[in-house]
Amino acid sequence: VYFISDLHLAHARVLTFCDNHRSKVLGVSTIEEHDELIFDLWNDTVKRRDKVFVLGDLGWGISRMQALPGRKILHMGNHDTEPVTKYLETFDDVVGPIKHKKHWMSHHPMHESELWGLPNIHGHTHSKGVKDPRYINVCIEMCAGRPVNFEAIKSGEYTTHERVLSAEDMT
């Protein structure tokens, strides 16, 4: 099982957000390079029988995702504005905030009063994480474009609360 968020495919402006943070993290200068790198990292990581939860904000190049391996589950984000039927052409399912093996999954970080003692795997905040170990940010900027294995999250190998990135971190 893997998680990733905020792909923003074919969304050229995403490369300039947060002082060009995404361009620096991924080492790309065009949206075409960005999208190709995301697809390459997905193909290098995910196998046919794996499940990938995409926690929102896909962008506009979603039809290209059909060829990517794995069972793809979408949790729609604030930029995912197509009808659900459009996403079901590419994704195996479209869901809202749900639990997966004692972890909440959502696009936005959930309010701490809603966690009920469980961690929250989320996206939306790009390179601005939450300095709280209950929040695991799987945005492209935090995982350098590679889907994050759930085992790395459960074991504590992948965390984001101690490495909240800023533009200064990139210089």
C-alpha positions, 0 to 999 in steps of 0.5 A, a space after each residue: 500500500 502506498 500514499 501520495 498527494 498533490 501531483 498537480 499534473 499539467 499544472 505549470 504554476 505549481 513549479 513556482 509555488 513556495 519560492 520554486 520549492 517543487 522545482 528544487 526538490 524534484 530538480 525539474 524546470 518544466 511541467 513536462 519534466 515534472 510529470 514525466 518524473 512523477 510517472 517514472 517514480 511511480 513506475 519504479 515504485 508501484 507494482 501491478 498488485 499494489 494499492 495506491 491512495 492518491 490524496 487529492 489535487 491531481 491536476 489535469 493530466 489524469 488520463 495518463 494515469 490509467 497506464 500506471 500500475 497498481 489499484 488507484 484510490 482517489 480521495 478528492 482534493 480542493 483542486 479536483 473539480 471534475 465529476 466523480 464519474 470522470 475520475 472513475 475512468 482512471 481510478 478504481 474508487 473515489 472516497 472521502 476521509 477514511 481510516 486505513 489500518 488505524 490511520 486517517 487518510 484525508 486531503 487536508 490535515 484533519 483537526 486534532 479533535 477529529 483524530 481520536 488518537 489515530 495518525 493522519 496521512 494527508 496532503 494539501 500543505 505541500 512543503 508546509 507540514 504540521 509539527 506534530 508526529 500524528 500528521 504524515 504529509 505525503 505531498 510531492 514536495 515531502 516525498 520527493 515525488 515517490 509514492 510512500 510505502 505504508 510500512 515506512 509510515 507505520 514503522 516511523 521510517 517516514 515522518 514529516 513532523 521533524 522536517 517541515 521544509 521551507 524555502 531556506 532549507 533549499 538554499 
